[in-house]
């Protein structure tokens, strides 16, 4: 029996190492996202705060966009933009640069429109489908995406699309008319190459310093950071969800007889045996 326990313990240790890497407690993820090495309660607070921050940012952006004439920069007014965007993509594929747009070429305008008005709302809708509060109040809503797990997968794919867009966007800023792009982004007018390099370098340094500073604080005093963030998070939850009443109704067949563990490897022998039986039944 002891041999079986030691063998299972070794297997669980390996499983825990994989889970640690996935959660960002080891390897490259630890260096890139130090704040995510904390417990799940802290990560959830960061996720909620990030969702609130980017949601408010998106609302403010769209409000400013449509209360001015700037919306015309992003919103296509003719279907002719589709063949024009395809032609622009072919030009990029042949390692050439298309003529500058006003201010964007057709491909850029189409991409920005898709990110702002399609990908952004898509992330909000799939993120809401993962919320237990919204699922409880509107039980049929997650089914639009195929269930909560399907919504989680779609949300993850949306995040990958954002990352891909950011990589392409930053690369094109650096490759195509770098001084002009950096000048317009930071100062609002074109600058020389030396000035653009200096501004970009300063920008990167400031971002890295802020990241390291905030990350050290969050690692050293996670509860303190969580308490401050919860002032915003809990206020938003109160405003949005305080009047929501659950309307979920489950049949007996929909209720699992098994206790759902929290993702960590069990520590006691009895739990190890239980986990082994459950794992075998799920294979």
VEXKE-850938 format. One record per residue (C-alpha): residue in three letters; z negated, x negated, y; residue number from 1. Coordinates in Angstrom, 2 decimals, padded with zeros to 5 digits. Each point is the difference from the previous one (the first is absolute). Layout:
 rest       z       x       y  nr
  Ala       Z       X       Y NUM
...
END
This chain:
 rest       z       x       y  nr
  Unk  000.00  000.00  000.00   1
  Unk -000.84 -002.85  002.39   2
  Unk  003.40 -001.59 -000.68   3
  Unk  001.72  003.27  000.86   4
  Unk -002.06  000.25  003.19   5
  Unk  000.82 -003.60  001.05   6
  Unk  003.71  000.53 -000.70   7
  Unk  000.02  003.20  002.06   8
  Unk -001.99 -001.73  002.75   9
  Unk  002.58 -002.80  000.17  10
  Unk  002.81  002.54  000.19  11
  Unk -001.85  001.88  002.72  12
  Unk -000.54 -003.21  001.98  13
  Unk  003.74 -000.65 -000.04  14
  Unk  000.61  003.59  001.03  15
  Unk -002.51 -000.42  002.85  16
  Unk  001.79 -003.15  001.19  17
  Unk  003.27  001.91  000.18  18
  Unk -001.74  002.82  001.88  19
  Unk -001.56 -002.53  002.38  20
  Unk  003.43 -001.43  000.82  21
  Unk  001.39  003.49  000.49  22
  Unk -002.88  000.85  002.33  23
  Unk  000.49 -003.19  001.98  24
  Unk -003.15 -001.83 -001.10  25
  Unk  001.90 -003.01 -001.36  26
  Unk  003.16 -002.01  000.50  27
  Unk  002.54  000.39  002.79  28
  Unk -001.14  003.53  000.88  29
  Unk -003.44 -001.41  000.89  30
  Unk  001.61 -002.35  002.54  31
  Unk  002.34  002.61  001.47  32
  Unk -002.33  003.00  000.14  33
  Unk -003.59 -001.23  000.10  34
  Unk -001.36  003.31  001.25  35
  Unk  001.19  001.75 -003.17  36
  Unk -002.30 -002.13 -002.21  37
  Unk -002.91  002.34  000.74  38
  Unk -001.22  002.94 -002.04  39
  Unk  001.97  003.22 -000.28  40
  Unk -002.17  001.80  002.57  41
  Unk  001.00 -002.55  002.64  42
  Unk  003.68  000.02 -000.95  43
  Unk  000.08  003.80  000.25  44
  Unk -001.45 -000.16  003.49  45
  Unk  002.69 -002.50  001.00  46
  Unk  002.71  002.21 -001.48  47
  Unk -001.26  003.09  001.86  48
  Unk -000.34 -001.92  003.26  49
  Unk  003.49 -001.48 -000.38  50
  Unk  001.45  003.45 -000.68  51
  Unk -001.69  001.39  003.12  52
  Unk  001.08 -002.98  002.12  53
  Unk  003.65  000.14 -001.05  54
  Unk  000.04  003.80  000.17  55
  Unk -001.20 -000.02  003.62  56
  Unk  002.41 -002.83  000.75  57
  Unk  002.91  001.99 -001.44  58
  Unk -000.93  003.17  001.90  59
  Unk -000.29 -001.92  003.28  60
  Unk  003.31 -001.76 -000.64  61
  Unk  001.88  003.23 -000.72  62
  Unk -001.61  001.73  002.98  63
  Unk  001.10 -002.78  002.35  64
  Unk  003.40 -000.13 -001.67  65
  Unk  000.79  003.68  000.57  66
  Unk -001.61  000.32  003.43  67
  Unk  002.41 -002.65  001.25  68
  Unk  003.67 -000.68 -000.56  69
  Unk -000.82 -002.75 -002.50  70
  Unk  000.58  002.32 -002.98  71
  Unk  003.75 -000.49  000.43  72
  Unk -000.42 -003.62 -001.06  73
  Unk -001.11  001.03 -003.49  74
  Unk  001.34  003.49 -000.72  75
  Unk  003.69  000.01 -001.06  76
  Unk  002.04  002.69  001.75  77
  Unk  003.12 -000.24 -002.18  78
  Unk  000.79 -000.43 -003.70  79
  Unk  002.40 -002.75  001.02  80
  Unk -003.00 -002.31 -000.10  81
  Unk  000.09 -000.03 -003.83  82
  Unk  003.42 -001.70 -000.44  83
  Unk -000.84 -002.23  002.98  84
  Unk -003.27 -001.04 -001.64  85
  Unk  001.84 -000.75 -003.26  86
  Unk  002.48 -002.18  001.88  87
  Unk -002.88 -001.80  001.73  88
  Unk -001.69 -000.61 -003.36  89
  Unk  003.24 -001.50 -001.34  90
  Unk  000.11 -002.29  003.03  91
  Unk -003.54 -001.20 -000.72  92
  Unk  000.87 -000.44 -003.68  93
  Unk  002.80 -002.41  000.96  94
  Unk -002.60 -002.09  001.89  95
  Unk  001.34  001.02  003.39  96
  Unk -001.67  001.75  002.91  97
  Unk  001.40  003.28  001.37  98
  Unk  000.42  000.57  003.74  99
  Unk -003.33  000.73  001.73 100
  Unk -000.93  003.66  000.28 101
  Unk -001.40  001.99  002.90 102
  Unk -002.74 -000.79 -000.83 103
  Unk  000.55  000.26 -003.80 104
  Unk  003.11 -000.25 -002.13 105
  Unk  000.75  003.01 -002.30 106
  Unk -001.77 -001.48 -003.03 107
  Unk -003.12 -000.84  001.98 108
  Unk -000.11  003.46  001.58 109
  Unk  000.36  001.69 -003.37 110
  Unk -002.70 -002.19 -001.55 111
  Unk -002.45  000.55  002.86 112
  Unk  000.64  003.74 -000.10 113
  Unk -000.64  000.04 -003.75 114
  Unk -003.25 -001.96  000.28 115
  Unk -001.41  002.02  002.91 116
  Unk  001.10  003.52 -000.90 117
  Unk  000.41 -000.12 -003.80 118
  Unk -002.11 -002.76 -001.53 119
  Unk -002.95  000.54  002.33 120
  Unk -000.35  003.75 -000.70 121
  Unk  000.64 -000.68 -003.70 122
  Unk -003.00 -002.33 -000.08 123
  Unk -002.17  002.59  001.75 124
  Unk  001.03  002.76 -002.42 125
  Unk -000.48 -002.07 -003.16 126
  Unk -003.27 -001.40  001.34 127
  Unk -001.27  003.53  000.63 128
  Unk  000.92  000.95 -003.57 129
  Unk -002.45 -002.66 -001.23 130
  Unk -002.88  001.44  002.03 131
  Unk -002.59  001.88 -002.12 132
  Unk -000.88  002.18  003.01 133
  Unk  003.59  001.12  000.56 134
  Unk  000.61  000.38 -003.74 135
  Unk -003.10  002.18 -000.25 136
  Unk  001.03  002.20  002.94 137
  Unk  003.70  000.11 -000.93 138
  Unk  000.14 -000.45 -003.80 139
  Unk  003.76  000.52 -000.15 140
  Unk  000.80 -002.62  002.62 141
  Unk -000.21 -003.13 -002.24 142
  Unk  002.28  001.76 -002.50 143
  Unk  002.83 -000.29  002.55 144
  Unk  000.05 -003.72 -000.82 145
  Unk -000.69  000.45 -003.70 146
  Unk -003.78 -000.34  000.18 147
  Unk -002.46 -002.37  001.64 148
  Unk  001.00 -003.01 -002.12 149
  Unk  003.69  000.52  000.76 150
  Unk -000.87  000.27  003.72 151
  Unk -001.96 -003.26 -000.30 152
  Unk  003.03 -001.71 -001.55 153
  Unk  002.32  001.37  002.70 154
  Unk -002.47 -001.13  002.67 155
  Unk  000.00 -003.50 -001.51 156
  Unk  003.81 -000.08  000.02 157
  Unk -000.09  001.08  003.63 158
  Unk -002.31 -002.93  000.76 159
  Unk  002.46 -002.33 -001.69 160
  Unk  002.77  001.45  002.17 161
  Unk -002.10 -000.73  003.11 162
  Unk -000.60 -003.59 -001.15 163
  Unk  003.71 -000.48 -000.69 164
  Unk  000.88  001.41  003.42 165
  Unk -002.50 -002.30  001.73 166
  Unk  001.36 -003.07 -001.81 167
  Unk  003.60  000.86  000.91 168
  Unk -000.94  000.99  003.55 169
  Unk -001.93 -003.22  000.74 170
  Unk  002.69 -002.12 -001.66 171
  Unk  002.74  001.55  002.14 172
  Unk -002.07 -000.46  003.16 173
  Unk -000.30 -003.71 -000.79 174
  Unk  003.61 -000.51 -001.13 175
  Unk  002.03  002.15  002.38 176
  Unk -000.34 -000.75  003.75 177
  Unk -003.55 -001.33 -000.37 178
  Unk -000.75 -000.80  003.70 179
  Unk  001.35  003.35  001.16 180
  Unk -001.88  001.97 -002.66 181
  Unk -003.36 -001.72  000.55 182
  Unk  000.36  000.29  003.76 183
  Unk  000.73  003.73 -000.13 184
  Unk -002.79  000.67 -002.53 185
  Unk -002.76 -001.85  001.85 186
  Unk  001.07 -000.18  003.66 187
  Unk  002.75  002.59  000.32 188
  Unk  002.74 -002.46  000.98 189
  Unk  001.90 -002.93 -001.62 190
  Unk -001.55 -003.49  000.07 191
  Unk  001.07 -003.54 -000.86 192
  Unk -000.18 -001.37 -003.54 193
  Unk -003.03 -002.21  000.80 194
  Unk -001.87  002.91  001.56 195
  Unk  000.85  002.24 -002.95 196
  Unk -001.30 -002.57 -002.50 197
  Unk -003.19 -000.41  002.03 198
  Unk -000.58  003.75  000.26 199
  Unk  000.65  000.57 -003.70 200
  Unk -002.28 -002.88 -001.01 201
  Unk -002.77  001.27  002.26 202
  Unk  000.43  003.50 -001.39 203
  Unk -000.35 -001.22 -003.61 204
  Unk -003.04 -002.15  000.83 205
  Unk -001.77  002.90  001.70 206
  Unk  000.69  002.33 -002.94 207
  Unk -001.30 -002.58 -002.51 208
  Unk -003.15 -000.64  002.03 209
  Unk -000.72  003.72  000.32 210
  Unk  000.61  000.51 -003.72 211
  Unk -002.35 -002.82 -001.02 212
  Unk -002.67  001.10  002.50 213
  Unk  000.02  003.64 -001.10 214
  Unk  000.18 -000.95 -003.67 215
  Unk -003.01 -002.32  000.22 216
  Unk -002.02  002.73  001.67 217
  Unk  001.01  002.55 -002.62 218
  Unk -000.88 -002.37 -002.85 219
  Unk -003.33 -001.04  001.49 220
  Unk -001.17  003.45  001.16 221
  Unk  002.03  002.61 -001.89 222
  Unk -002.59  002.77  000.46 223
  Unk -000.19 -000.63  003.73 224
  Unk  003.79  000.14  000.33 225
  Unk  000.12  003.12 -002.15 226
  Unk -002.64  001.72  002.14 227
  Unk  001.99 -000.65  003.17 228
  Unk  003.28  001.08 -001.58 229
  Unk -001.66  003.11 -001.42 230
  Unk -000.70  001.19  003.54 231
  Unk  003.76  000.53  000.34 232
  Unk  000.70  000.89 -003.63 233
  Unk -002.78  002.59 -000.35 234
  Unk  000.88  001.55  003.35 235
  Unk  003.61  000.41 -001.11 236
  Unk -001.11  001.44 -003.35 237
  Unk -002.29  002.47  001.76 238
  Unk  002.74  001.16  002.35 239
  Unk  002.67  000.32 -002.70 240
  Unk -001.91  001.14 -003.08 241
  Unk -003.26  001.67  001.06 242
  Unk  001.37  003.52 -000.46 243
  Unk  001.90 -000.67 -003.20 244
  Unk -001.26  001.96 -003.01 245
  Unk  001.04 -000.93 -003.52 246
  Unk  002.36  002.43 -001.69 247
  Unk  000.40 -001.96 -003.24 248
  Unk -000.11  001.90 -003.25 249
  Unk  000.13 -001.90 -003.30 250
  Unk  000.48  001.35 -003.48 251
  Unk -002.11 -001.39 -002.82 252
  Unk  003.00 -001.91 -001.36 253
  Unk  000.40 -001.78  003.35 254
  Unk -003.56 -001.40 -000.07 255
  Unk -000.38 -003.28 -001.90 256
  Unk -003.05 -000.39 -002.29 257
  Unk -000.14 -003.72  000.82 258
  Unk -001.91 -001.58  002.86 259
  Unk  002.38 -001.83  002.35 260
  Unk -001.26 -003.56  000.48 261
  Unk  000.28 -001.73  003.36 262
  Unk  002.34 -002.75 -001.18 263
  Unk -002.60 -002.66 -000.70 264
  Unk -000.65 -001.48 -003.43 265
  Unk -003.09  001.59 -001.67 266
  Unk -002.98 -002.33 -000.34 267
  Unk -002.01  001.44 -002.86 268
  Unk  000.90 -000.11 -003.67 269
  Unk  000.16  003.79 -000.38 270
  Unk  002.36  000.32  002.95 271
  Unk  002.14 -002.79 -001.46 272
  Unk  000.30  001.91 -003.24 273
  Unk  000.77  003.23  001.88 274
  Unk  002.65 -001.75  002.10 275
  Unk  001.61 -001.45 -003.15 276
  Unk  000.24  003.43 -001.59 277
  Unk  001.46  001.54  003.14 278
  Unk  002.52 -002.85  000.36 279
  Unk  001.17  000.41 -003.57 280
  Unk  000.37  003.76  000.44 281
  Unk  002.17 -000.55  003.08 282
  Unk  002.41 -002.42 -001.73 283
END
